[in-house]
């Protein structure tokens, strides 16, 4: 363990890493239920998607831990799975096999630019203070996700969002869990976020026995015995259909590339900043290895029969309880593989009310990166603010990064600092503009 993961060098222990890995898994276990539901709307078999989701997440996360020694977990990404089902299949009319073909091609392309170092060069070109803004923005983003998932914040026709129904037992459980978790963190209890999740889950199970609806519960049969994988290799069948219309195929592949690239970049940057994986030049240490593992995950996911596999922002929950090395990721990956056999137990006991407090508290921790930003520099301040606010309001990490970059470039031009902008920054701005106008061609 010491030789492979350099635990002493990273000031961590096997116990801490295992707890962090379990915490990360619990924070993102919802994907095992949500992803099959979303891709099921595209006509895919939900049981097959569940199996593909679990296997691709497990294998790619273990690869991330072993190859890059990063405490980052991967799984079929939220947002990009909606793009897969509701835009590519239901709106554009492609079959789910053709959509898988597009995911596979985007993964191969990612793998090529990762191996050649192009992907790493793009991430390293992001200004250091914008990296801090991205990390803080993701903190606000996952906190907002936690509030929304718990029902503490709900949609409103008059004010966009408003306070949820605090009389709902599940909402009250999430609020209680949030208070407990904050108290544990303030008291510096080891693995406070994980302990908070356990306490919240146990209380929820007890309340469920008392007759309260919607609570975590112990299933009658915790084991899964029916396994199938109808989507395995289906991407090959969809290749011909995908390229029957080359222009549409390019638009689809580009959209998948864009969302995956900048969601992954944002996640790696935020985690790297928080645990010292960004050096004094603003470069990710071993970043190219992490990006290769991420790209392999997408290729593997498409081959098995699921949408784009990407680095999960919920990995920050594991980092929040002390995860610092790839052993955290390996633990999470093993949990995903084991979940194939105990999925009813996981899906019934790890509810939104249990995971929401963890996401909110970790978001608070990540928001502390705002202290690294020079708010007196209006160019930096405006772009950093744009990253944070648009990431939340547009409900998209990639959109937040894109908007922040555009504002940064405009600010640098207005301030007479255009010569400080690298060719990569200019190229990214072109890509961002193309991305924002691409829906007009879908």
N, C-alpha and C positions, 0 to 999 in steps of 0.2 A: 504493500500500500504506500509506504513512504517513498519508495523508489519511483513508482508510477505516478503518484499524485503530488509528491513534494509537500506533504501535510505540515511538517515542522516549519518549512520555509514560508508557508502561507498562514502560519499561526492558527492551525485548526487541528481537530482530532477526528478519529474515525466515528465516534459517537455523534459529534456535532454534524458531520457531513451526512450521516445516515438520517438523522432527524431532519436536516435541511432538505434532503431528497424526498422524504416522505411528505414534508410540508408542501413542497412544490407540486408533487403529484396530487395531493388532496385539493390544492388550489386550482388545478387545471383538469381534474377528473371529469368535470362537467362535459368536456369535449367528447367523451365516450357516449354520452346520450344525445348531445346537441347535434354533432356532426352527422350521425345517421339520419336524424330527423330532417335536417336541411337537405342532404343529398337524396333522401327519400322522395322529396318533392320534385326532384329531377328525374324520378323514375327508377332509381337504384334500389336494390334490395337492402333494407336497413341492417339485417343481420350480417350480410357480407361487408357492408361499410363499417360496422362496429369492429369486426375482426381486422379489417385492413387498417383502421384507425389505431387500434391498440398495438398491432405488430409494427407498423411504420413508426409510431411514436416511440415504442420501446427500443427498437434497433437503432434508429437515428439518434436518440438521446444518449444511448450507451456509446455510440461512435463519437458524439460530441465530447463526452467525458474522457474517453481514452485517447482520442486524437489531439484535441485542443486543450484538455484539462480545464475546461470552462464549466461552471456550475449552471449551465443553461440547458433547459429541456425543450424538446421539439414535439410538435403534433400538427395535425391538420388545422390550419389557421382559421380563426373566425374572421369574417369579412370577406376573405378570399373564397371561402366555401359558399357564401351567399352570392358572390360574383359568378361562381361556377354554376350554381343551380338556377338562380333567378334571372341572371342576365344572359349568360352564354347559352344555357339550355332553353329556359322558358321564354326569354325575350327574343334572342337571336335565332332560335329554332334548331340549334345543333343537338344531336343526340348526346347522352351522357358519355358514350364511348368516344365521340369526337372531342368532347370537353376534356376527358382524361388524356387524349393524345396531345392536346394543347398544353396541359400541365406537364406531361412527360418532356415535351420539347423545351419548355421554359426551364425545366430542371436541368436538362442536358446543357443548355446555353449557360445557365448559372454555373454549372460545374466547370465549363471551359473558362469563363472569365474569372472564376475563383482560382483555378490552378495557375492561370497565367498572371495572377496578381492584379488584374484590372479592377476587380471588385474591392480589394483591399485598398488600392490607391484612391478610389473614389471616396471610401469611408474616411481615410486619413486626410483627405482634402477638406473635410468639413471643419470650419474654424473651431478652435477649442471651446470658446464660450458658447457657441451654438450647440456643441456636444452637451454642455451642462444644461442648456435650455431644453434639449431633446430629452435628457434624463429626467429633469423636473417635470416636463410636460407629460411624459409617460406616467409619472407618479400621480399627477392630477387625473390623468385619463383612467388609470386602473382604479383609483379611488371613486371616480364617477361611476365606473362599471359596477363597483361594489355597492354603492348607494342604490343604483338602479336595479341590480339583481335582487337586492334585499327588499325592494319595495319602499325604501325610505324616501326615495325620489321617484315620482311617476310622471308620465306625460300629461300635458294639459292643453286643451284647445285654446284657452285664453292667454296663458302665460308660458307656453312651451313645456315647462316643467314646474312641478309644485311638490309640496310635502305629501307623502303617502298617507295611508290610513294607519295611524298608530294604534288603532284598536285591533288590528289584525295580529293574531298570535305569532305568525312567522316573522312579521316586521318587528314586533317587540323582542323576539328571540335574537334577531340580528342586532338590534340596538343594545341589548344586554351583552351580547358577545363582544360588541365594539367597546363598550365601557370596560369590560373585564380585560380585554386584550390591551387596551391603552394603559390600564392600571398595572398589568404585568410588565409591560415595556418600561414604564416609568420606574417601577421597582427593580428593574434590571434582572428579572427572573430569566434564567437560561432558557433559550428556545421559547420565549414568551409568546410569539405568534402561534407556534404549533400548539402550545399548552392551551392558549385561548380557543383554538379550533376544537380541541378535544373536549374542553369543558362545555363549550356551546353545544356540541353534538350530543354529549351525554345528557345535558339538561333537556335538549329537544326530544330525545328518545323517551325520557321520563314523562315529559308533557304529553307525548304521543300516547303513552300507556294510560294517561289520565283522561284521554278523550279529545284533546285538542287536534284540530285538523291541520294537515300540511307539514307536520313535524318530521324530523328524521325518524326512521323506523327500522327495526330489524326484520328482514324479509323472512318469509316462511321457508323458502329454499334459496340459500345464498350462493349456490353453485350454478354455473352455466354448463350445459351438457350438449347443446346443439351448435355445431360449428359448420360454417359454409363460407366460401369465398368466390362468389360468382363473378366479381369484378377483376379477378386476377388475369392480367394480360389483355384485358378488353381494349386498352388504348391502341393496340396494333390494329384492331378492327376499325377503329374510328379515324385512322390516318387519312384514308382516301376521302372520306366525307369532309374532314376538316379543310383539306386543301383543294376541294372542288371550287371554292371561292377564295383565291389566294389573299385578296385584300382583307376580307373578314377574318381570315386566319391570322394575318399579321396583327390586326387590331386586338384580337383575343389574346394572342401570345404576349404582345407588348403590355397589355393591361395586367396580366398575371405576373409578368416580370416586374413591373413597376411596384405593385402592391407588396409582393414578397421581398423585393430588394430593400425597400425603405422601412418596412416593418421589422425586418431582420436587423438592418443597420441601426435603427432606433433602439431595439432591445439590447444588442451587443454594446452599443455606446453607453447606454444608461447603466447596465450592469458593470461594464468595464470601469466607468467612472467611480462607481460606488465601492469597488473592491481593489482598486489600484492596478487595473489592467490597461490603463491608458498612460503612456509615458509622457515625459516632459514636452515632447514634440506633438502631443495630441494623437499619437498613433496607438492602435490596439496591439497589444503584445500577443503574438501567436494568432492574430486575427485571421490570417489566411487559412489556418487549419480549421478554425471555427466555421468559416464561410464554406469550406469544402464539405464539412460534415452537414451543414445546412442544405447545400445543393444535393448531396447524395440522398438526403431525406426526402426531398421533393421527387427525385427520380424513382426512389423506392416506393413512395406513396402512390404515385401514378401507376406503377407496375402492379401493385397489390390491389388497387381499386379505390383510391380516395383522392380528395382534392389536395391542393398544395400544402406540403408540410413545411413549417417555418418555425423559427425560434420564438418561444412563447414569453410574453411579457410577464406572465405569472411566475416565471423563474425568479423574479425579484422577491417573492415570498420566501423562498428558500434562502436566498442571500440575506434576507432580513433576520433569519434565525441563526446566521453564522456560516452558511455555505460559502466556501471559497475555492473549491477545486472540482475537478471532474468526478470525484467520488460522489458528490451530490447528484450530478447528472446520471451516473451509472445506477445509483439507488432509485432515482425516479424512473429510469428506463426499465429496470427490473420490476418495479411496481406496475408499470403499464403492461408488461408481459404477463404478470400474475393476474392482472385484472381480467384477463380473458376468462379465467376460471371462476372468478368471484364477482363478476360485474353486478349482479343484483344487490349484493351487500354494499358495494361502493355507491351505486347510484341511489340507494335508498337512505343511506346514513350521511353522505356528504352532500348536503343541499346548499342552495344559495345562501340561506340564513347562516350556514356554518362558514362558508368561504368568504362571504362579503366582509366581515370584520377584518380578516387577514389582508384582503386587498386594500381596504381603506387605510389600515395602519402602515402597511408597506408603502402606500402612496405618500403618506406623511413623511416617512423616512426619505424617500426619493426626492421630495420637493425641497429638501434642504440644499440640493445642488444649486438652487437659485442664488445662494450666497456667493457662488463663484463668478457671477455675472457683473460686469461693470455697468451699473444702471445709469451712470452719469454720461456714458457714451450713447447718444441717441440712436445711432445706427445699430449698435448691439442691443440696446434696450428694446427698440421697436421690433426687431427681428425675433428676439427671444420671447417677447410678449406674444407676438403673432404665432410662434410655434406652439406655445402653451394653450392659448385661447382657442385656436382653430383645431388643435388636436382633440380638445374636449367637445367643442360645439359641432364639429363635423364628424365626430365619433370615428376618427381615423388617424392612426399614427402617420401613415404615409402622406396624407393630405396636409397634416400639420407641418411636417418637415418641408414639403414642397412650398407651402405658403410662406414659411419662415425664410427659406432661401431666396424667394423672389423679392421679399421685402428687404432682405439683407443686401441684395445686389442693387436694388434701386437706391437704398440709402448710401451705399458706397459710391455710386455714380454721382449722387447729389452732393456728397461731401468731397468730391474731387479725389477719391481714393480708388479709382477704377483700375489703376496699374497694380494694385495689391490683389486683384481678383485673378486667380489662376485659370488656365484654360479649362480645367476640370469643372470649376464653378460655372463658367460660361456654358459649358456643355450640359451640365445638370439643369440649368435654367431652361435651355431649349427642350430638354426631355420633360421637365415639369409642365411647360406650356403645351407640348404635344399631348401629354397625359390629360390635362384639363379639357382640351378640345376633342379628344378621341371619342367621348360619348356621342358627339354629333354624327359619328360615322357608324354607330352600332345600330 
